[in-house]
Amino acid sequence: MITRPAVIAHRGASGLRPEHTLEAYRIGIEQGADFVEPDLVMTRDGVLVARHENEISGTTDIAERAEFADRRTTKAVDGRELSGWFTEDFTLAELRTLRARERLPELRPDSAAYDGRFGVVTLEEIVDLVREESGARGRPIGIVAELKHAAYFDGIGLPIDRALLPLIAGLGRDDPFFIECFEPGILRRLRGQTEVRLVQLLAETGSPPDGAPISYAEMVTPSGLAEIARYADAVGPAKALIVPRGPDGASLAPTSLVADAHEAGLLVFPWTFRSENFFLPAELRRGEDLRAHGDAAAEYRQFYDLGVDAVFSDFPEQAVAARD
């Protein structure tokens, strides 16, 4: 059970090191995170690797690798046409030759200084790291694993649950492991396959990319939350679904989403807390430099006071400090 707001290192300490690298996860744990969060996509040979998207030109050096130039292609993923290089066109061995890069170098030049130092890692390696760090630190550290593009991977013959289930065999509700996705279809399917707790992610606008006949706006109503509670244990809403922002970028009055979700028996894990002025509400920005850090502590405190059960943070140390 979660007895206080948990801090989830979003893609690791991704404000400090290139995301989804073992170094980013390790630093997140060192800074006190209770969980780390890998985004999971599939390789051609059916292995789960941690990348923000299956298109990897923004997070690796793939575009500079002449031996892979002919793999550049255009695909429709979740209704969007994307051009680049895709994990499902590479074996794990090929992906291991790539080097990770900072996804937001303009905002995070200090992290970008670590470009090229770290490689692409598998879920299995992240599980091993978390187990090792839990033992060394004498405290439980968990994983909140996001499944990306589940219906898309189904459609190309790489069902993501087929790769996931052997790695979580034997885990149940009492283990510090959650599976999250924007797509209700895969979560409903997993509900019959595992006791691991499930999280329905909720975007600020639009509808689930798997074609589910419901919008996110409908999902955050009391009746929508009651339906989510039939197959999931928590919701992961965009922050603006809890504290909206006005046209000037300033915070508006909070919604009833946290209370409504708790009434339905769901935990609430909002995303994503980032410290740069670029991401903060107008009243918490400090100075004109969008890369500079504003009063992120005030935002954490507001959400903790609203009763959230966890936060996804790019800067776990700050989330822990604001909580403790």
Disulfide bonds with the S-S distance in Angstrom:
none
